[in-house]
Amino acid sequence: MVKGYLPPDTSEPANNPKYSMIDAQLTTEIFGLMAPGRPDIALDIAYLPIRTTAKLDAQWVAEFYVVMHSLAAIADSSKSLKEQTQWLAEQASQQLPEGSSAAAIYHFVKQHYQSNPNKHDWESTRDAIYHRYQLGRKDGYHYAQPFDALINFASSLVSLFYGEGDIVRTLQIGTLAGWDSDNPTATWGGLLGFMLGEAGVIQAFEISSVSDTYWIHRTRRNFPDTTPGKAGENTFLGMAKMGIRVVDNILYKQMAPSSSEDNNLWIIYSKYN
């Protein structure tokens, strides 16, 4: 960007040697929540944000998470969270191009999990990933560093499958699995937190309350303080209200007439429901 490039040119390998890193996953899954039940629209509005840094497999992995977050709004709540999260993953996997390294990794991790008789033994799948991809360079993926999108995609699937919808267990496995482990855990924490809601998160962690204060100085500097006199620069409730306004705007502009508003509730028509 300093040289004058704009997305999507900023993700072209000739311009960006880091195009295969995890970066796009960290900030773009939220676009799935902005287009509930419509992953096609979510992918459209997430395209340039993803292509700021990522291309090819890194791009497709980021899109995988976008689709999961979009469909989370319409997952069948009558089913267990294990069934819901695995349905979300299977739907999102259909967006991965056939023959891509990302698609091969998804099928490998899924098959390893399914064939493992001990669903507590997530380490065996993590170790299989290490031997197959970091050491073996299989399925067209050549491991470069712990921040690669693909090695972290594989690792994230371990925590997703073996966590089986349990947010505490999912985050525990994700944290222990290694590589750039804070990022897949953040992705699943956000997804499962969205599906559970605040009360569900409190119940899952067996705590009395959760903080509503938001402040991060490392990469979000010089933001306006919207809560003067209080800790932090914002609240999760305040950010959620801003997010709802964005969702309303997208529903009006992108989904009509496939959606309708009645009594302050949106009815969204999707091919998935």
Summary of the structure (lengths in Angstrom):
residues: 273
radius of gyration: 19.0
end to end distance: 41.0
largest distance: 56.9
contacts: 864
relative contact order: 0.11
helix: 56%
strand: 5%
